[in-house]
């Protein structure tokens, strides 16, 4: 597949979420976004992607040390936004999804379930 296909899928996700959408990126475990889309000009996806890579790596270490199983996703909720990050495929990439505080968590998780395999399949090898 290609980065263009990833961008098309991210565009579909943005449409499905609607006005609550802020940004979404596909990020490798070095903190580099390989595809991303955002609706707010002042949102710095590069910085957020790099910082959340640290969070995702830490979640993997903590779950391993506590014998809790393989981590799937992480949720950070603030008074302005929800940030969901979910490992894709073999865990070498993750999907970062940022929405405003009015978004419905159940809908977001349903959309992530729906699009997860498509995103993993579109990552260029």
Secondary structure, 3 states (H helix, E strand, C coil): CCHHHHHHHHHHHHHHHHHHEEEEEEEECCCCEEEEEECCCCCCHHHHHHHHHHHHHHHHHHHHHCCCCCCCEEEEECCCEEEEEEEECCCCEEEEEEEECCCCHHHHHHHHHHHHHHHHHHCCC
